């Protein structure tokens, strides 16, 4: 037995055993703001329950185990039969079961469904980000499936089910299903029109067999996958089930699992289709991108929400630590320089949350102007919010000092995860070019964007000036492609500023406009003007355990 050398003091207690939803004021206010009054009470009760679950020691342990015990590929059974299965730790299944039961695949047909789901997704992703991938793809598959009413009628009730039923069985015999997506190939990446996977029609109407591969296919134990392949009429969308109606396994050869930087709980596979892989056409031949683009847009919004979740959790951990840790004669949270850093981080987090929930609300509202806004604002938000995630998480980790660099703090896992949403569903250049495409082809989308930011005009002179500068840049088409990132960044900041001016407390809106729009800001966090009410900004971000 070793002799005692010291008593442990001046360490922050674990941030556990609290309501993650109610402790996030920006999120809770956004939910109340965007939901119809008649569903708010029910939705809030559900989200409080999800928030308590997300803040529990059990959920945090599941998140740790799901990442520490990585998925394992089993290509064959003991007798040499090809089975192409992936084994996950039980914690993965518990997280997925909780997500499905919380309605994270059920948004499209319930009142306020997208806002409710977005808030729940933001909570679940703070516990563990990897299991959000199959939940996101399953949710997002609905608009693509609706290109074929017969398919939608069969699959949508199972997608919206609150029952998680793992294992490979005929999908339509299960109580609930998960779906995935496979678009990218080795030679093309985001340029899906360069895909070489072939689809040959069979005698059965709408049935084809596929020959080719997919370079990134996440959650390969899902029940079906929406993929793109070259049919006789051009690039087409298909539904590929893992198990056929007669119970036999479809030809879906998993070659290997990716060894990824982060997102390690979630299996991402390379798969091959051997010429006998059965697929059902979704939509018309040659209209594959048009058919699947609704799924892509929904998953892009989930990238925004996932990054907002990572930022919120990182900021919550940093503020919590600084609220308990003392140095140089006082609590870190009361030190002017640390307060500046924390406030700066909190601004970025709140701006991401407010923007993500506003876009979810546009899905719920569903009018022509809302759809136009989404066509331009989703790639704008995807570009900017996902890019802000890495520096925010890294700075939050630094707030914990050496404690933050240790795996047990949870911050290293957040940091490894932080670049992912910027890469998936089209990296930064793809998003910026998509914005340019919308600007050129869809005047209604730009008009909807300008109407949205225009609702805050006159409320802050720095926002007004930023809007004028943005309009000047939009009017100048010289070298527009090379300036695309600069333009999209400006659009994102103006949109975030407009939303915060309308809905955030004055101290938050003032600090955001002074720094992000007014130019009174440095190149790193912690460079806000010292005259702002930074203590109020930090207090608003503090999670109350």
Secondary structure, 3 states (H helix, E strand, C coil): CCCCCCCCCCCCCCCCCCCCCCCCHHHHHHHHHHCCHHHHHHHHHHHHHHHHHHCCHHHHHHHHHHHHCCCEEEEECCCCCEEEEEECCHHHHHHHHHHHHCCCCCCCCCCCHHHHHHHHHHHHHHHCCCCHHHHHHHHHHHHHHCCCHHHHHHHHHHHCCCCCCCCCCCHHHCCCCCEEEECCCCCCCCCHHHCCCEEEECCCCCEEEEEEEEEEEECCCCCEEEEEEEECCEEEEEEEECECCCCCECCCEEEEECCCCCCCCCCEEEEEEEEEEEEEEECCCCCHHHHHHHHHHHHHHHHHHHHHHHHHHHHHHHHHHHHHCEECCEEHHHCHHHHHHHHHHHHHHHHHHHHHHHHHHHHHHCCHHHHHHHHHHHHHHHHHHHHHHHHHHHHHHHHCHHHHHCHHHCHHHHHHHHCHHHHCCCCHHHHHHHHHHHHHHCHHHHHHHHHHHHCCCCCCHHHHHHHHHHHHHHHCCCCCCCCHHHHHHHHHHHHHHHHHHHHCCHHHHHHHHHHHHCCCCCCCCCCCCCCCCHHHHHHHHCCCC
